[in-house]
Amino acid sequence: MNYNWNWHIFWEPVAAGEGVYWEWLVSGLGWTVATSLLAWVMALALGAVVGVVRTTPVKWAARLGGAYVELFRNIPLLVQMFLWFFVLPEFLPQAVDRWLKQDLPNPEFVTAVVALGFFTSARVAEQVRAGINSLPRGQRMAAQALGLTLPQAYRHVLLPMALRIIIPPLTSEFMNIFKNSSVALTIGLLELTAQARAMNEYTFQGFETFTAATVLYVIVAFTVNRLMAWIEDRSRVPGYIAGGGH
């Protein structure tokens, strides 16, 4: 089977529209990065709160946090995208429904950020919970013995230590959120995978198109990995070894 590679396709004018094809991929990469970063900020904030709640001695709060994790972790991301985009607006007041569908700028982008943020927050919450539970119990007792309230002990002692411990698994989640953002093409967001598919449909140069998209994803993943490795190195507590529990 002979295949004529045409790497010049990226500099050729778009068949329908203005510009050249490489601009499609750059535009898609921009939407992928914007969606992923905003969703990651949301996931970190929600995940930290839910993870802390799951380790508190307040049983009803811990159960509520557990229900949150099970709900958003066990429903496939694709289904959650559809629920947020197509189903939820139907249950809202008509004026809100109309605003979401007609007046909200970039509704696909907003929906993708929200869906991806909630989905990833459940996974981050489990990492935070595991990090806090891995700390020796003496740390919490010592903090409270010094006069700190339980919220203060979490804020100044437990959570900062737990976050340092879970940086490696958080690195994986951070990388995954960029890959999971490709699901947003199903609701119309023109992120990197969607733009690559569109380019392939216009040019029929699938090898070149998806090779370029793959390279861009690899570059993003490598950048995230190096950034998190730098953060881990700068935040490491000298001489501290996690574990114990007693």
N, C-alpha and C positions, 0 to 999 in steps of 0.2 A: 504494500500500500504506500503510494507516494503522496506526500503532503507538502504543498508549497508554502513555506513560512513567509509571512509578510509582516515584518516588524515595523514597516513604514506606515502601517495602518493607523497608528496612534497620531500621526501628523497629517492625516488626510482630512478634508472637510467633512463634517457630518452630513449624511445623506438628506436628512430632513431637519433643518434648523441651522443655527449659526455656530461658529467655532470649529474646533477639531476634537477628535475622539479622546485624546489624553485628558482634555479638560473635563470630560464626563467622569473619568475615574478619580480625578483630583476632587471634583465636587462631591462625588460619593464618599470619598475618604473623609472629607470635611464633615459631612453629616454623620458618618460613623463615629468619628472622634467626639463630636459635640454631643451626640446621643449617649455615648458610653460614659463620658466624663460626668455629665449631669446626673445620669442614673447612678454612677458610682458614689457621688457625693450623697445622694438620697439614700442609697443602700447602706453606706457607712453610718449615717446619722440614725436611721431607723434600726439598723442591725445592732448598733451599740446599745441603744435604749432597750430593745427587746431582749438582747443577750443578758444585760444587767438584771432586768426584771425577772428573768428565768432563774437567777441565782439568789434572789432575795428570799428571806424567810416568810414572806407574805404568800401563803399558799394560793389564794385566789388569783393573785397577780401572776405568779409563776405558771399557773394553769392557763391563764389567758395568753401569756407569752408563748406557751407551748402550742396552743391552738393556732395562733398566728403563724408560727413556723410551719406547722403541718399543713395549713391551708395553702400558703404561697409556695411551699417547697414541693408539694405533691401534685399540684396541677401543672401540666405542661405549659411552658412559656408561650407556645403558639396559641393554645386555648385561652390563656390569660390575655394575650394581645387582642384576640377576637372579642372577648368579653368586655374589655375596657373600651374598645373602639365601636363595636356594633350593638352590644346588649345594654351596657350601663346607661347610655343616654336615653334609652326608651323608658327607663324607670324614673327619670328626673322630670321636674315640671317642664311644660311645653316651652316656656321662654328659655330655660337653661338648655334644653335639648336643641332648640333652634340656634342658640348662640354657639354651642359646641360644634354643630355641624356646618354652620354657615359663616359665623363671624370670628371664631377663634383662629388666630393666625397659625398656620402650620399644624393643624390638628393631628396629623400623622406623627409629627415629631414629638409633640407633647404627650400623646398616648404612648409612644414607644418609650419615652423616658420614664413615665409613670409605671408602666407594666414591667419594664426591665428593672426599675428601682425596687419595686415591691418584691419581685421574684428573687433578686440577688440579696435583698436585705434579710430574707429568711435564712439564707446560707451563711451570711455574715454573722447573724445572731447566734447560730450554732457554733461558729468559730469563737466568738466572744465568750459564750457560755463555757466552752471547753477551756479557754484560756484562764478564765477566772477560777474555775474549779481545779485547775492544775496548780494553783498557788497554794503554798502551805497555809493551813488554817491560822497559824500563829500571826500571820500578817494582819488579818482582819481583827483578831483579838488585840494585838498590840496597838493598832490604830485606835480602837475604841477605848483601850486602857489609857491612851494619851488624851482622851477627852473628845475625840472626834465622834460626831454622830455617824450613823450608818451611811447616809448619803455622802457625807464628807469623806468617809473611809473609802467608798467606791471612787469618788472623784479624784482624790489626792493619792491614793495608795493602790487599790486593787485594779482599777481600769487602766491606769498608765502602765502598770507592769504587765497586765494581760495583753494589751495591744502590742507590746514589744515581743511577747512570746509568739503571737499568732501572725506576725508579718509574713513568714513563708507561706502558710495557707492563704492568707489574704492576697498574696502575689498571684496565686493561681486563680482566685476569684476575679481579680482585677483583669487578668488576661482573658478569662472566660467571658467577661461582660462585653469585650470588643467582638468576640466571636458570636456571642448570642445576639448581638445587635442586628445581625443579618436576618433574623426572623422578622424584623420590622418591614421587610420588603412586602410581606403578605398584606399589610394594611396600607401600602402605597408610599412608604418613605423611600426616597431615592438615595439610599445609602450605597456603600461600595458594591455589594453583591448585586443589588438591583440595577445599578448602572452597568456593571459588567454583563449582566444578562441582556440588557437593552442593547448594548454595543454589539454583542454577539448576534442578536437578532437582525441588526442592520447590516453587519459586515460579514457574517458567517465565518469569522476568524476566531473560533472558540479557543484554540490552543493559545494564541497570543493574548487574547483578552483575559482568560482566567489565569494564565501564568502571571500576568501583570498584577491582577487582583491578589493572587496568592503572595506575591513578593511584597505587596503593600501590607497585607495582614502580618506577614513575618516581621517586617520592619517595625510595625506597631507593637507586636508582642515582645520583640527584643528590647525595644525602648522601655516598655513597661517593666520588664524583668530587671533591666539595669537600674532603673529609677528606684524600684522597691529594694534592690540589693543595697543601693547607696543609703536609703532610709534605714534599712536594717543595721547597716554598719554604724551609722551615726547615732542610732538610738539604743544600741546594745549596752546593757549594764555590765561593766567589767566584773568577771568572777561569779556572775549569777548563773545558776543552773536551775531550770524549771523542773518542777515535779513535786513529789512529796504528797501533799494533800493532808498531811497530819503535822 
